[in-house]
C-alpha cells in the first residue's frame, strides 16, 4: 500500500508543478526556467520525508486542522468553524496568516492552537507569471512543512479560495495520513482572478482547470449558497452541503450605554463622532450621537443627532465604492435643498488594496452634511458598532454570482436594516421590501437613503418597519446551524482512537 500511495502523491505534486510550468513556458522565454524543476524535486523530497515521518503514525484523534491560506483575523467563517469544533470536544489546529487579530474567543479557547504561516511572495522580477509560479511553488513547500509539524487530524477543513496550491497539497497530506479533506467553497478562485485579468488569460484558465480537477478529490464539500451548490453539482460534479452563514451570538443590538462608550472611544481619533467644534476630552461625556446626564448619569440620544450609516469592505475589485460616494453626493444636495433629511455619518470599515485609492476620492469630495471615515476596527468593536448603527450598505458584487455577503448576515444579526447592490443569488439573503432594499446603481441608492432617512430621528417610518421585521424574524444563529449541518458530517467520519 505504501509504494502506490507514495507514487500517487508524487504524481499529484508533479502534475501541479507541470501545470504551472506549462503556463510559464507559454508566456515567458526566460532562461531561468530550469530552476523550477529543481523546486519540484525539492517538493518531492519533502513529500518522501513526510511519508517516512508518518508511516508509523497511530490512529487519528478527535482533532481537526482548519486551514486558511489568508489572514485568520479576516476569515470569520473559518474562525467560527474552529470555535464550533472546539465546543464539541475537538482539538483544533487553526493554520493561516496572522495579519489581523483573531476574535478573543479564538485566542482564549484552550482547544484551539493557532499555527502561523508567513505570507510568502513570488519572485518580483520578470513577467508577472514568474511571480505567480514561484509563489505557488513556495506556498506548496510552506504548507507541506507547516502541516507536517501538526499532529495527525481526522479531517482537514480548507477554505477555498484561495485553493491554488493549498487544495492539492492538503489532499496529498490527507492521502498520506489517512485524514479526510473537507473543502468549504466560499467562491471560485478563478472568478476572482478574472477581476484583474481577461477570462482567456492563461492564469485564469489554469486556475479554472485546477479547481475543476482537484476540487472533486475532496471527501466532503460545504458551500455558502443554494446557487453555488447547484453550480458545483451541474458543472463540476461535486455534491456539496449548503452551510449558510449565520451570525454568532456577538452580533446583536447594542444597549445605549455600550453605544455611548464606543462612541466616546471612537471620538478620540475620529472627528465624525464628536460634536462639531468640540475637541475630545471636553466637559461632560458628549458625542455627536449621545450624551450622559450630569445628575442621574443616564445616557440619552441627542435630539438632532446625525444618522449613522455603516458599510464594511475588503477594498477589492468586487466592490465599487464609487456607487456609494455618488449616492452620498446626491444625498448632500438634497439636504442642502431642504428635504428634511438628517446629517449623516458614514463609517466604512476594513482593510484592502484599494483603500488608499478611495480615500483620495473621499478627500476630494466637498460635503458639509455628510461625514465619511474609514477606520479599522478591532474584532470586538465591529459587532458593537453594527449594533449601534441606523442603516447598513453592502456593495459586494460576487465575482461568480454565487456567494452571499457575510457582512449582511452580521448586519441582520444586529437587526440593522440594509441596502444591498443587486446580483444573481442575493435574493437568498436579502428580500427586497421584506428585510431590506436592493439597488442597482448610485441613483437608486440615493433615492433609498432619502426615503429611509426622511424625518430621522423621529420614530416610525420605513427604517423602523424594517428593524421591527428583523427583530421578529430572527433565524438560526451560527452554532445551531453548524451543529445541525456540519457536526454529523464530522462525527460520522471521525475514526475511533
Secondary structure, DSSP 8 states (H G I E B T S, - for coil): -HHHHHHHHHHHHHHHHHHHHHHHHHH---GGGHHHHHHHHHHHHHHHHHHHHHTT-----SEEEEEEEEEGGG-HHHHHHHHHHHHTT-EEEEEEE-SS---HHHHH-TTEEEEEE-------SS-HHHHHHHHHHHHHHHHHHHHHTS---SEEEEEESS-TTHHHHHHHHHHHHT-EEEEEESS-HHHHHTTTS-TTSHHHHHHHHHHHHHHTTSSEEEES-HHHHHHIIIII----EE------TT-S---HHHHHHHHHHHHTT-GGGS-TT--TT-SSSB-SSEEE-TTT--EEE-TT--EEEEEE----TTB-THHHHHHHHHHHHHHHTT--B--EEEEEE---TTHHHHHHHHHT---SSEEEE-----HHHHHHHHTT-SEEEE-B--SSS----HHHHHHHHTT--EEEE--TTGGGT--BTTTEEEESSHHHHHHHHHHHHBTTTSS-SHHHHHHHHHHHS----HHHHHIIIIIHHHHHT----
